[in-house]
Amino acid sequence: MAKMLVIYKTPADPAAFDRHYFEIHVPLAKTLPGLQRYEISRRPIVNVLQSEVPYIVATLYFDSLEAIRAAFAGEIGKACAADRRKFAGDDDLQAMLLFDTEAL
């Protein structure tokens, strides 16, 4: 299993962010080829580091890192990437991590 973790900082206009994210972006992202599951976490989010508390954390599940790369290399993946810029703007408003997981 591989995961894509997207951490969004608090937007300037949370209502506009939520509207776009939940009405447009999430339905689009849920059509990504190979996507197994899409979860979000909203506040309260506990940040044990002394930095800003995220606004939303999204976790997308795929079979492998290659499946993530393939999903975002296609038309839907490119549309998702372009759409993310509409509601999250610059790259400094979000962080993205891609990683494989293993059961212990």
Secondary structure, DSSP 8 states (H G I E B T S, - for coil): -EEEEEEE---SSHHHHHHHIIIIIHHHHTTSTT--EEEEEES-----SSS---SEEEEEEES-HHHHHHHHHSHHHHHHHHHHHHHH-SGGGEEEEEEE----
